[in-house]
Amino acid sequence: MTEPSSAGGKGITVSTEERIADLERRLQKVEVVPRLRQRSRSMMERVVPPEATHHLRNGARENLTAMRTIFDHWIRRLDESAAHAEPEPQRETIEIR
């Protein structure tokens, strides 16, 4: 089976097998390139001493714990205000004749 190629709009036909082979070659090239996370971790290891990395990680944890404390506080306040709120008025259907 052949498909029209989009290579330059010249109408060149390429078999499905050739297209798959080309895509697999291109995929291998992409997978070989180190990902951004790997590159940034490598850079951090070269620039930042391990003790500093430990402190930064602990600092990030403390910031998240602080945010959790703030969220818990406001959730508790919302729950308390809902508990003290007046009940919703009962609705009654009045039939009009």
N, C-alpha and C positions, 0 to 999 in steps of 0.2 A: 504494500500500500504506500502511496506517495502523497505528500501534502505540499501545497504551495509554500514556499519559504517567504519570509518577510525581509529577507536580506536585500536591501536596496530596492525593493519593489520590482525586481527584474523577472519575477515569475519563475524562478529556478525551483525545480521540484526536488524534494529531499525525502528519502524513505524514513519511515517511522523508526527503524532500527538505527539509522544514522543520527536522527534527531535525539534519540534516547542516549546514544553514546556521547554525543556532544554535550548534552545536559549533565551526564555523569562526570565528564571531564571537568566541566565548569564547577560542579559541586565539590569535587576534590580540591580544586584550587581555593575555593571559599573556606572549606573546612580546615585547611592547613594554616590559614592566617590566624594568629592568636586573637582571641576575643578581647573586647575592651576590658572586661573584668580582669582577665589574666594579665593584660598589659599594665593596668593600673596597679594591681597587686604587686607585680614585679617592680614597678617604679617605687611604690611605697616601701618595699623591702630594701631597696637600694638607698633611699633617701632618709627614711625614718628609722631610728633605732627601735629594737624590739620592746624596750621598756616604755617608750613613748606610745607605741601601738597599743600596748596593754592599757595605759592610762586613757588613751582616746576611746578605746572600746568601753572601758568602765564609765567614762564620761557620757558616752552615747546612751548607755544603759540607765544612768542616773537621770538624764533628760527624759527618757521614755517613762521612767517611774514617776517623775514629776508630772508629766502630762496625764498619766493614769490617775494620779491623786486629784488633779483638777477635774477630770471627767467624773470621777466617783463623787466628788463634792457636789457638782452640779446635778448629777443624776439623783443623788439623795435629796437635794433641795426640790427638784421637780416632783419626786415621789411624795415628799412631805406636803407640798402645796396641793397636789392632787388629792391627798387624803383629807385635807381640811377644806377642800372646795365644797361649795353647796351642791347638793344633788340636783341633777337636771330636772326641770319641772316636768310633771307628767302631762302628757297630751291626751285630750279627750276628744273623741269624734262626736260632733253634734249633728244629728240628722236634720236637714231642713226639708220641710214639706211644702 
